[in-house]
Amino acid sequence: MAATKEKKPLSEAELLKMVEADYMNEAQLEFFRTRLQEMERELLANADETTEHLRETVIVPDPADRATIEEEHALELRTRDRERKLLKKVQQSLARIESGDYGYCEETGEPIGIPRLLARPTATLSLEAQQRRELRQKLYGD
């Protein structure tokens, strides 16, 4: 009976040890695809949880308690709005993996780098390009 050897996903440490020539090879792309899909599932689950939570109508006679509940709902909605924007970036990153553009700077075409992608899997700019963009925004209010 031939044992089918299932390929174990890379760890972050293994990913960081890989040589530059291996940048965005199939194993690295699979690592980030899995990480992004996991993020997508979590964000969608959070959105469903919020929807259910906001449907629960709590009638509280005390105005202070009612205000506290409304403030909690507002905070939850702001958090979900940020997560909605992140979800869009996650889905765009997954599309970039499929198109072969993932891991490369949108402005320069240079590699973004594994350490930056580990910190922010949805990054579309190299660190230098991101710094230039932030400086422009600071100077010109862009």
C-alpha positions as CSV (number, residue, x, y, z in Angstrom):
1,M,0.0,0.0,0.0
2,A,1.6,3.2,-1.1
3,A,1.4,6.0,1.4
4,T,0.5,9.3,-0.2
5,K,2.7,11.9,1.3
6,E,0.7,14.9,2.1
7,K,2.6,18.1,1.9
8,K,2.7,19.9,5.3
9,P,2.1,23.7,5.0
10,L,5.1,25.9,5.7
11,S,5.6,27.5,9.1
12,E,6.5,31.2,9.4
13,A,10.1,30.2,10.3
14,E,10.5,28.0,7.3
15,L,9.0,30.8,5.1
16,L,11.5,33.3,6.5
17,K,14.5,30.9,5.9
18,M,13.7,30.5,2.2
19,V,16.1,32.0,-0.3
20,E,15.1,35.0,-2.5
21,A,15.0,32.9,-5.6
22,D,12.0,31.0,-4.1
23,Y,10.0,34.2,-3.6
24,M,6.3,33.6,-4.2
25,N,6.8,30.0,-5.2
26,E,3.8,27.7,-5.0
27,A,4.4,26.8,-1.3
28,Q,4.6,30.4,-0.3
29,L,1.5,31.3,-2.3
30,E,-0.3,28.4,-0.6
31,F,0.8,29.6,2.8
32,F,-0.6,33.1,2.2
33,R,-3.7,31.8,0.4
34,T,-4.5,29.7,3.5
35,R,-3.8,32.6,5.9
36,L,-6.0,34.9,3.9
37,Q,-8.9,32.4,3.6
38,E,-8.7,31.9,7.4
39,M,-8.9,35.7,7.8
40,E,-11.9,35.8,5.4
41,R,-13.7,33.1,7.4
42,E,-13.2,34.9,10.7
43,L,-14.4,38.3,9.3
44,L,-17.5,36.7,7.8
45,A,-18.2,34.9,11.1
46,N,-17.8,38.1,13.0
47,A,-20.2,39.9,10.6
48,D,-22.8,37.1,11.1
49,E,-22.4,37.3,14.9
50,T,-22.9,41.1,14.9
51,T,-26.0,40.8,12.7
52,E,-27.5,38.3,15.2
53,H,-26.4,40.4,18.2
54,L,-28.0,43.5,16.8
55,R,-31.3,41.6,16.1
56,E,-31.6,40.8,19.7
57,T,-33.9,43.5,21.0
58,V,-33.3,44.4,24.6
59,I,-35.9,46.7,26.2
60,V,-34.4,48.4,29.1
61,P,-36.4,51.0,31.0
62,D,-33.4,52.8,32.5
63,P,-32.1,55.6,30.1
64,A,-28.5,55.1,31.3
65,D,-28.6,51.4,30.6
66,R,-30.2,52.1,27.2
67,A,-27.5,54.6,26.4
68,T,-24.8,52.1,27.3
69,I,-26.3,49.4,25.1
70,E,-26.6,51.9,22.2
71,E,-23.0,52.9,22.7
72,E,-21.9,49.2,22.6
73,H,-23.9,48.7,19.4
74,A,-22.3,51.8,17.8
75,L,-18.8,50.5,18.8
76,E,-19.6,47.1,17.4
77,L,-20.8,48.6,14.1
78,R,-17.6,50.8,13.8
79,T,-15.5,47.7,14.4
80,R,-17.5,45.7,11.8
81,D,-17.2,48.6,9.3
82,R,-13.4,48.4,9.7
83,E,-13.6,44.6,9.3
84,R,-15.7,45.1,6.1
85,K,-13.0,47.2,4.6
86,L,-10.4,44.6,5.7
87,L,-12.5,41.8,4.1
88,K,-12.5,43.6,0.8
89,K,-8.7,43.8,1.0
90,V,-8.5,40.1,1.9
91,Q,-10.6,39.2,-1.1
92,Q,-8.5,41.5,-3.4
93,S,-5.4,39.8,-2.0
94,L,-6.8,36.3,-2.8
95,A,-7.6,37.5,-6.3
96,R,-4.0,38.8,-6.6
97,I,-2.7,35.3,-5.7
98,E,-4.9,33.8,-8.5
99,S,-3.7,36.4,-11.0
100,G,0.0,36.0,-10.0
101,D,0.4,39.5,-8.8
102,Y,0.5,38.8,-5.0
103,G,3.6,39.7,-3.2
104,Y,4.7,42.4,-5.6
105,C,4.4,46.2,-5.2
106,E,1.6,47.8,-7.2
107,E,3.7,50.9,-7.8
108,T,7.2,49.5,-8.4
109,G,6.6,45.8,-9.3
110,E,9.3,44.9,-6.7
111,P,8.9,42.2,-4.1
112,I,7.0,43.4,-1.0
113,G,9.0,40.9,1.1
114,I,8.0,38.0,3.3
115,P,8.4,39.8,6.7
116,R,6.0,42.5,5.6
117,L,3.5,40.1,4.2
118,L,3.6,38.1,7.4
119,A,2.8,41.3,9.3
120,R,0.2,42.5,6.8
121,P,-0.9,39.8,4.4
122,T,-3.0,42.3,2.5
123,A,-0.1,44.6,1.7
124,T,0.0,45.8,-1.9
125,L,3.0,48.2,-1.6
126,S,6.6,47.7,-0.6
127,L,7.6,49.3,2.6
128,E,9.4,52.1,0.7
129,A,6.4,52.8,-1.6
130,Q,4.1,52.8,1.5
131,Q,6.4,55.3,3.2
132,R,6.4,57.6,0.2
133,R,2.6,57.4,0.0
134,E,2.2,58.3,3.7
135,L,4.7,61.2,3.3
136,R,2.7,62.5,0.3
137,Q,-0.5,62.3,2.3
138,K,1.0,64.1,5.2
139,L,2.5,66.8,3.1
140,Y,-0.4,67.3,0.7
141,G,-3.4,66.0,2.6
142,D,-4.0,63.6,-0.3
